[in-house]
Amino acid sequence: MNQEQKPVVLVTGSSGYLGAAVTGRLSENYLVVGLDRYTPPHPPHMAECVCFDITDQSSVDQALKRIRHAYGNRIASCIHLAAYFDLTGEERPAYEAVTVEGSKRLLRGLQKFDLEQFVFASTMLAHAPTEPGKPISEDDPLDPKLPYRASKVRTEAMLRDERGGEKHVLLRPAGIYDDNGHSTFLAHQIARIYERRFSGKVYPGDLQRGQAFLHLEDLLDAVERVIDRRADLPDTFPVLLGEAQPIPFGELQRLIGRELHGEDWITWNVPPKLAKLGAWTENKVLGEDAFI
């Protein structure tokens, strides 16, 4: 298939870790155009990376004008990965400005095209936890308690209100990892055990609970499939992406310890207040980054 015959796919956040992987996977069968705030030299598999600021209406208008001029009016899919995330867990104005209002601004602009599909990267964390052993389903209640997940829940609600003739896919992936350790939370968990830190010995939650993970290649398979099947999917299609049987946290601790030190790693359950005090002590007194 030559470049002119390939359906056009837009990928926001295209220069990021996930964006670069998604554009690489899609390039064989689609004409991939990136949208990002920064535009380093785009890789050869991408047609172009268009610079824009999703919080600025004129910037979005100019970016979409460029796309229409260069690639026409028909867009097979927009994979919307761009969003705001803050490790502090504090509420920030950028959650509303970037994730919610920015997504609305982008969608409204794309609705002036012949847009077939809009794919929003949400999160499995948008759901309330279930009882140990009970998998989460797409119909389970959402839980917007923390700022990051709340911004995703609000954006999903906005997309339902704003949907036009295009179809929507609400991807809710679990924590993404790959073979090279690109998972911040897993990497810190492994580091705590490798360095035999005390903070790696305690956990302020139920050790029988597990959080699902998702390999990067499985995410890429899912993205490619929802685009390939865009004509057959429902108007709004929420889909959870993750392992069917998550490993409980206590068991994962044991497995990591066995691999690193040749013995099971024992983890103790502690009250949340005590865990917070320990993290504060590591950060402020011992000068270590507890990453809790």
N, C-alpha and C positions, 0 to 999 in steps of 0.2 A: 504494500500500500504506500503510495507516494504521499509526500507531505500535504499536498493540496486536497487529497481525498480523505485525510484523517479528520474525524470529528474533533472539534476544539474543546479542550478542558482547561479551566482556570484553577489554579491552586494558590490560595492565599497563605502567607507565611512560608513561601517556597524556599527561602534561604535557610530555614531552620533545620534541625535534625530530622524531624518527621517530614517536613516539606520536601527536603532534598531526596529522601527515600521514596516518597510518593511520586514525585516528578520522574525519578529514574525508572520506577516500575511502569508508569503509564505511557512512557514515551514511545514504546514499540507500536502501540495501536492507536494512540491519540496524539494530536498536536497540542502540546502542553505549553501554556503561557502562565508564568509566575506573576504573582502580585505580592509585593513586600515593601516594608518601609525603607529597607536598605537594599541596594542592588549591587552586590559584588559581581564580578564577571560570571554570567550564568553558564552552567555546564552545557556541553554540546547537545545533550539530549533534549534541552528545553528550547522552544522557539525564541523566547524572549522573557525577560523579567522586567515588569513594568513597575516603576517606583510610585508608591502612593502612601498617604497617611489616612487610615480608615476613620480617624476622628475628625477629618476636615472634608466638608462637602465638596469644595472646589477641587481638592486633590483627587477625590474619588471620581468626580465628573471628568476630569482630565484623563485619568487612567482609563476609564471606560470608553472615552472618545478615541483614545489611541487604539484600544482593542478593536473597536468597531471598524476603524479605518484600516487596520492591518489584517484583521481576521474575519471580518464580516459580522452579520447580525445573529447568526445561529451559534449557540453554545450548548454542547451536549450536557455538560455538568460543571458546576463550581464546587470544588472541594475546599471548604472554608475551615482552615486550621488556625488562622490568626486569632489570638485571644490574649487576655492578660492573666498573669499568675504571679503571686507573691508568696514566698516561703514563710513570711512572718505570720500568716494567718489573720492579719488585721484587715479590716475593711479599708478599701482604697477607692477614690473616685474613678480610677482607671477601669475598674471592673465594669462600671456602668458605661463609661465613655467608649471603651474599646470593645468589650465583649457584647454588650447589649445594644447600645445605640450604634456602634460601628457596624454590627451585623445587619441592623435594620437599614442603615444607610446603603450598605453594599447591596442587599437584596432588592431594595426599591430601584436602585440604579440598574441592576441586572434584569429586572422585570420589564424594562424597555427594550430588551433583546428578545429573540426567540430562544428562551431559556428552557431546556427540558428538565433539568434537575438541579437542586441545591442540597449539598451534603454538609451538614453541620457537625463538627467534631465536638461532642459533648463529653460526658464522663460517666462511668459506672458509679462513681462516688455521689452522683445526683440522687441515687436511691438510698432509702433508709436501710440500715443493716437488718438482716433476718436472723432467725435463730440458728445456732451452729448446726450444720448439716442440711439446711434448707437453701437451695440456690435462689438467687434473685432472678425474677422474671421482669419482662418489660412492663407488665401490668402492676407491679408492686409500687407502693407509694414512694414519692420523691421526698427528699429531706434537705431543704435548703438552709441548714443551720450555719455553715461556714461560708465565708465570702466567695471563695472560688466556686464551690458547687452551687451556691445560690445564684451566681451570675450565669451559670449554665442553665439552671432551671428557668430563670427569667427569660433567657434568650430563646429557649425552646417554646415557652408560652408565647413570646412575641412572634416567633416564626409561624405558629399556628394561626395567629390573628392576621398576619400579613401575607399568608400564602395566596398566590395568584394562580395562573394556569400551570405553573411548574410543579413538579413533584418534589417532596422533601424527604430526606433521609436523616434521621437523628442517630448518629453513631455514638454509642456509649461504651467506649473501650475501658478495660481494666488498665492497671499500671503496665506500661510498655517497657520491654527490655529487649536486649539482643545478646549475641554471643560475646560482645566486647565490653560488657558491663555498663552500657548506656542506660542506666536506671538509677537516678540519684538516691532514692530511698533504699533500694537493694544494695547499692554500693556502700552506703554508710552503715547499713546493717552488717554487711560482710566485714567492713573495716573495724567495727567495734569488736567483733569476735576475733578477728585476726590479731588485733592489738591487745586482746584480753582485757578490755576496759570493763570497769564495774557497770557502766551504763549498758553494756551488752548483756549483763546478767539479770537485769530486772525489766519488767514490762507491766505497765499500769492498765492491763486489760485481760480479757479472757484468753488464755493460751490455747483454748480449743477453737477459737475463731480463726478464720483465714480470709485473706483478701486475695481475690483472683488476680493473676497476671496475664499478660498477652505478649507473645513474641512478635517482634517487629514484622517478620515475614507473614505472620497470620493477619496482622493489621493490613498489610499491603494487599494480601489476597482478598480481604473483605472489601477494601476500597475499589479494587479493580472489578470485583463481581457486582457491586451495586451500580457501577457505571454501565457495565456490559448488559445488565438486566434492567436498565432504567425504564424501559417501556412496559415492563411486566410488574413492577412494584406498585404497591398501593400509593395513594396520593400523599400520605404521611406515613413513614415507615420507621418507627423506633426499633433499634436493634442493639442488644448487649453483645459485647465481644470480650471473651475471656475464657479461661480454663473452666471446664465443666466441674472439676473437683479441686478446689483450691487446697493447698497444703496449710493446715493449721499453723499459727505463728510459732507455737512451742516446738512443733515437729520441724519446721523450717530452721529454727535455731539449732536444733540437734544435728540436722543434716549438714549445715554450714560448718559447725564445729568438727564434725567427723571428717569432712573433706580437708579442713585447714589444719587440724591438730591431731587427727587420728582417734578422736574420742568424742562421745556425745557432749554437747554443750548444754548445761543445765541452766534454765531460766526460772527466776522466781517472780511470782505475781506480787505486786506492791500496790498500795493505795495511790491513786492519781496525784494527790497532794504531795506525797513523799517523792514521787517520781519528778514532779516539777521542781521541788526543792533540790533534788540531786542534779537535775539539769542546770539549774541556776548556779549551784556550787561549781560544777565543772566549767561553766562559762565565765563566771565572775571571779571565783576564787582561784581555781586551778589554771585558768587561762586556756582551757580547751574548748573546742567547738563541739558541743554535745549533740547538735542537730536533732533536738527533740522538739 
